[in-house]
Amino acid sequence: MKDNIKDNKWLIAYIVFNIICVIYSYLYAQYQNDWDATEILFDMDKSWSVGNGCLESNHKVVNVYNGLELNGNTLEVMDSTIQVIGGNVTNFGIDIDILNHPLIIYRCVNSVILEFGITLSD
């Protein structure tokens, strides 16, 4: 019984730590930009993988201005945050659910796409 309690405490601590990391990523992402990918992601003409790979402690923030159009292509988000600023994520011009769309593949714990209606400023 004591082993189960001890194991559950570690599991709860692990889950809480991951939740804190995700919240931190959301908040911190709004204040940094590692790359402006508007040119390649605004109107995708091929599939892309964005990010540095899993668990490299190098969480990238990628900005895309005026929306992101998939055009039926696959977008893989690897341990990075894509900030779509001033538009939405669409596929053939139709707004899509960025959390549950088959063309968007999230890898790693910290992968996320954020949509902002207006440009962020300092």
Secondary structure by P-SEA (a helix, b strand, c coil): caaaaaaaaaaaaaaaaaaaaaaaaaaaaaccccccccccccccccccccccccccccbbbbbbccbbbcccbbbbbccbbbbbcccccccccccccccccccccccccccbbbbbcccccc
